[in-house]
């Protein structure tokens, strides 16, 4: 059961969140706040698993509030302004939902949070796959993958602080072995993990100083993931 709180300067928005949480399994909304200072004091004393956070608030933006938190907490940003979406995801937000949102859209966001929570609380040694390369089976942790590059029937798996692994395999085949929605195909030649994105600009994804293009075929699905309407 995910423990959550919500911060929004609009009481009506908090009522909607409370109602939706009451109808959703796997989550309990412990408290709601209209003032950021009250929410911050509560979080310092009583950490939670998930934060529903409005972005456009009078005293402090939700993004700045989240950056100030002393411990890492999953966050679902809620706002009426779509221009904040990419910045929200560069903070590794679990999701970003635009007001007014339906119960179905809310439930989808919570399901992503539950999935992410389960991943974070599994034994890290179980979060891996084995890839056959250089006449060996090589163990690669999902959390270490920066991006995957396809070259015809071969793959180059770029790994954080490790040597790139080259394997005979297709992008389609490896995508089936990777956890969704964390890993997403953005080009006929590239798969990327959402959590490793540093920024997105002009249909270019930046990961560790590497520039990865978003192709027309995958553009709509990728940006829908970052900014679901």
RODO-2510 file (C-alpha; in nm, 4 decimals, decimal comma):
residues 229
     n   res          X          Y          Z
     1     x     0,0000     0,0000     0,0000
     2     x     0,1468     0,3340    -0,1106
     3     x     0,1330     0,6127     0,1473
     4     x     0,0720     0,9499    -0,0173
     5     x     0,0053     1,3162     0,0536
     6     x    -0,1127     1,5917    -0,1816
     7     x    -0,0173     1,9583    -0,2073
     8     x    -0,2317     2,1988    -0,4087
     9     x    -0,3398     2,5562    -0,3395
    10     x    -0,6889     2,4746    -0,4726
    11     x    -0,9062     2,2908    -0,2143
    12     x    -1,1351     2,1582    -0,4892
    13     x    -0,8398     1,9890    -0,6606
    14     x    -0,7522     1,8209    -0,3308
    15     x    -1,1096     1,6987    -0,2936
    16     x    -1,0877     1,5374    -0,6374
    17     x    -0,7594     1,3664    -0,5476
    18     x    -0,9037     1,2422    -0,2184
    19     x    -1,2110     1,1033    -0,3940
    20     x    -1,0035     0,9296    -0,6633
    21     x    -0,7657     0,7813    -0,4043
    22     x    -1,0602     0,6448    -0,2087
    23     x    -1,1692     0,4590    -0,5238
    24     x    -0,8233     0,3188    -0,6043
    25     x    -0,6633     0,0078    -0,4611
    26     x    -0,3008     0,0143    -0,3517
    27     x    -0,2879     0,3754    -0,2290
    28     x    -0,3933     0,5722     0,0758
    29     x    -0,3948     0,9528     0,0790
    30     x    -0,2901     1,0293     0,4355
    31     x    -0,3098     1,4097     0,4282
    32     x    -0,3740     1,7019     0,1961
    33     x    -0,2178     2,0470     0,2140
    34     x    -0,2886     2,3872     0,0600
    35     x     0,0262     2,5479     0,2064
    36     x     0,3723     2,4347     0,0952
    37     x     0,5369     2,5084     0,4316
    38     x     0,2919     2,2783     0,6105
    39     x     0,3509     1,9993     0,3600
    40     x     0,7278     2,0409     0,3871
    41     x     0,7206     2,0167     0,7684
    42     x     0,5052     1,7054     0,7480
    43     x     0,7342     1,5352     0,4965
    44     x     1,0420     1,6040     0,7075
    45     x     0,8779     1,4263     0,9998
    46     x     0,6645     1,1677     0,8200
    47     x     0,8152     1,0532     0,4864
    48     x     0,5708     0,9056     0,2357
    49     x     0,6019     0,6932    -0,0774
    50     x     0,4238     0,9284    -0,3184
    51     x     0,3527     1,2982    -0,3504
    52     x     0,0759     1,4515    -0,5618
    53     x     0,2124     1,7966    -0,6345
    54     x     0,0626     2,0963    -0,8109
    55     x     0,3183     2,3021    -1,0041
    56     x     0,1634     2,6467    -1,0347
    57     x     0,1287     2,7642    -0,6725
    58     x     0,1574     3,1228    -0,5436
    59     x     0,4328     3,0850    -0,2825
    60     x     0,6604     2,8309    -0,4569
    61     x     0,6414     2,6247    -0,7750
    62     x     0,5881     2,2541    -0,7321
    63     x     0,9130     2,1873    -0,9161
    64     x     1,1126     2,4059    -0,6744
    65     x     0,9316     2,2461    -0,3787
    66     x     1,0255     1,8989    -0,5013
    67     x     1,3902     2,0005    -0,5454
    68     x     1,3999     2,1123    -0,1802
    69     x     1,2855     1,7783    -0,0373
    70     x     1,5499     1,6220     0,1891
    71     x     1,4754     1,2671     0,0750
    72     x     1,3739     1,1091    -0,2522
    73     x     0,9988     1,0621    -0,2947
    74     x     0,8027     0,9518    -0,5999
    75     x     0,6047     1,2431    -0,7413
    76     x     0,3062     1,2823    -0,9719
    77     x     0,2837     1,6423    -1,0890
    78     x    -0,0677     1,7817    -1,1386
    79     x    -0,1172     2,1083    -1,3245
    80     x    -0,3158     2,2850    -1,5926
    81     x     0,0013     2,3939    -1,7756
    82     x     0,1567     2,1491    -2,0235
    83     x     0,4778     2,3498    -2,0727
    84     x     0,6176     2,2091    -1,7480
    85     x     0,6033     1,8469    -1,8649
    86     x     0,9584     1,7986    -1,9898
    87     x     1,1097     1,9720    -1,6856
    88     x     0,8969     1,7519    -1,4637
    89     x     1,0320     1,4364    -1,6239
    90     x     1,3928     1,5523    -1,6006
    91     x     1,3336     1,5334    -1,2245
    92     x     1,2432     1,1652    -1,2754
    93     x     0,8773     1,2300    -1,2013
    94     x     0,6646     0,9170    -1,1976
    95     x     0,3999     1,0910    -1,4060
    96     x     0,2575     1,4285    -1,5078
    97     x    -0,1171     1,4708    -1,5414
    98     x    -0,2967     1,7712    -1,6823
    99     x    -0,6004     1,9186    -1,5085
   100     x    -0,8821     1,8487    -1,5344
   101     x    -0,7978     1,4780    -1,5431
   102     x    -1,0321     1,1811    -1,5506
   103     x    -1,0396     0,8983    -1,3000
   104     x    -0,9006     0,6658    -1,5697
   105     x    -0,6000     0,8953    -1,6236
   106     x    -0,5460     0,9248    -1,2480
   107     x    -0,5598     0,5475    -1,2062
   108     x    -0,3069     0,5031    -1,4868
   109     x    -0,0648     0,7365    -1,3075
   110     x    -0,1087     0,5527    -0,9764
   111     x    -0,0490     0,2173    -1,1472
   112     x     0,2839     0,3534    -1,2750
   113     x     0,3711     0,4603    -0,9200
   114     x     0,2851     0,1167    -0,7819
   115     x     0,4986    -0,0459    -1,0510
   116     x     0,7894     0,1886    -0,9786
   117     x     0,7561     0,1250    -0,6047
   118     x     0,7735    -0,2506    -0,6586
   119     x     1,0850    -0,2114    -0,8737
   120     x     1,2554     0,0077    -0,6138
   121     x     1,1808    -0,2377    -0,3345
   122     x     1,2902    -0,5544    -0,5069
   123     x     1,6324    -0,6988    -0,4510
   124     x     1,8512    -0,5035    -0,6990
   125     x     2,0277    -0,8274    -0,7884
   126     x     1,7049    -0,9480    -0,9487
   127     x     1,6713    -0,6467    -1,1772
   128     x     1,8897    -0,7636    -1,4616
   129     x     1,9064    -0,9553    -1,7841
   130     x     2,1694    -1,1832    -1,9321
   131     x     2,3051    -1,0989    -2,2772
   132     x     2,5147    -1,3363    -2,4858
   133     x     2,8244    -1,1516    -2,6118
   134     x     3,1925    -1,2342    -2,6652
   135     x     3,1134    -1,6064    -2,6249
   136     x     2,9805    -1,5399    -2,2715
   137     x     2,6588    -1,4599    -2,0905
   138     x     2,6952    -1,1101    -1,9488
   139     x     2,4759    -0,9902    -1,6622
   140     x     2,3527    -0,6312    -1,7050
   141     x     2,1491    -0,4442    -1,4431
   142     x     1,8561    -0,2502    -1,5886
   143     x     1,9517     0,0469    -1,3693
   144     x     2,2969     0,0662    -1,5340
   145     x     2,1736     0,0922    -1,8941
   146     x     2,2164     0,4398    -2,0448
   147     x     2,0696     0,3582    -2,3864
   148     x     2,0650     0,0819    -2,6462
   149     x     2,1686     0,1354    -3,0075
   150     x     2,0597    -0,0955    -3,2890
   151     x     2,2855    -0,1761    -3,5852
   152     x     2,1041    -0,4145    -3,8221
   153     x     2,1057    -0,7471    -3,6327
   154     x     2,3438    -0,6207    -3,3644
   155     x     2,3014    -0,4119    -3,0497
   156     x     2,5338    -0,1796    -2,8650
   157     x     2,4258    -0,1604    -2,5011
   158     x     2,5766     0,1532    -2,3505
   159     x     2,6261     0,0997    -1,9776
   160     x     2,7080     0,3496    -1,7052
   161     x     3,0767     0,3376    -1,6052
   162     x     3,1273     0,0106    -1,7952
   163     x     3,2418    -0,1085    -2,1339
   164     x     2,9766    -0,1060    -2,4076
   165     x     2,8384    -0,4537    -2,4743
   166     x     2,7910    -0,5592    -2,8386
   167     x     2,5480    -0,8459    -2,8939
   168     x     2,3779    -1,0182    -3,1862
   169     x     2,0149    -0,9314    -3,1185
   170     x     1,7394    -0,7039    -3,2499
   171     x     1,5952    -0,4001    -3,0752
   172     x     1,2505    -0,5608    -3,0863
   173     x     1,3771    -0,8724    -2,9088
   174     x     1,5548    -0,6867    -2,6293
   175     x     1,2656    -0,4436    -2,5766
   176     x     1,0492    -0,7438    -2,4813
   177     x     1,2966    -0,8258    -2,2020
   178     x     1,3085    -0,4724    -2,0590
   179     x     1,0672    -0,3354    -1,7966
   180     x     0,7944    -0,1092    -1,9357
   181     x     0,7232     0,1835    -1,9176
   182     x     1,0785     0,2627    -1,7995
   183     x     1,2348     0,1639    -2,1343
   184     x     1,0919     0,3133    -2,4520
   185     x     1,1856     0,3042    -2,8192
   186     x     1,2367     0,6542    -2,9605
   187     x     1,3934     0,5743    -3,2994
   188     x     1,4358     0,2739    -3,5274
   189     x     1,7905     0,2572    -3,3866
   190     x     1,7491     0,3574    -3,0198
   191     x     1,5870     0,2464    -2,6933
   192     x     1,6271     0,4700    -2,3888
   193     x     1,5370     0,4484    -2,0177
   194     x     1,3175     0,7411    -1,9117
   195     x     1,5049     0,7831    -1,5821
   196     x     1,8369     0,8508    -1,7575
   197     x     1,7109     1,1495    -1,9615
   198     x     1,8998     1,4686    -1,8716
   199     x     1,6936     1,6920    -2,0990
   200     x     1,4939     1,6974    -2,4235
   201     x     1,5343     1,9790    -2,6766
   202     x     1,4174     2,0038    -3,0374
   203     x     1,3443     1,6303    -3,0632
   204     x     1,6900     1,5446    -2,9287
   205     x     1,7276     1,3454    -2,6052
   206     x     2,0418     1,4140    -2,4008
   207     x     2,1833     1,1319    -2,1884
   208     x     2,5341     1,1614    -2,0428
   209     x     2,6439     1,4052    -2,3157
   210     x     2,5097     1,1727    -2,5859
   211     x     2,2510     1,3073    -2,8315
   212     x     1,9754     1,0641    -2,9309
   213     x     1,7208     1,1661    -3,1976
   214     x     1,3481     1,1110    -3,1652
   215     x     1,2227     0,9956    -3,5052
   216     x     0,8855     1,0840    -3,6568
   217     x     0,7617     0,7252    -3,6213
   218     x     0,8059     0,7269    -3,2431
   219     x     0,7652     1,0979    -3,1696
   220     x     0,3956     1,0939    -3,0806
   221     x     0,4212     0,7971    -2,8421
   222     x     0,7344     0,9320    -2,6732
   223     x     0,6001     1,2812    -2,6085
   224     x     0,2642     1,1375    -2,5049
   225     x     0,4534     0,9450    -2,2375
   226     x     0,6184     1,2659    -2,1175
   227     x     0,3078     1,4775    -2,1442
   228     x    -0,0161     1,2788    -2,1439
   229     x    -0,3167     1,4965    -2,2062
***
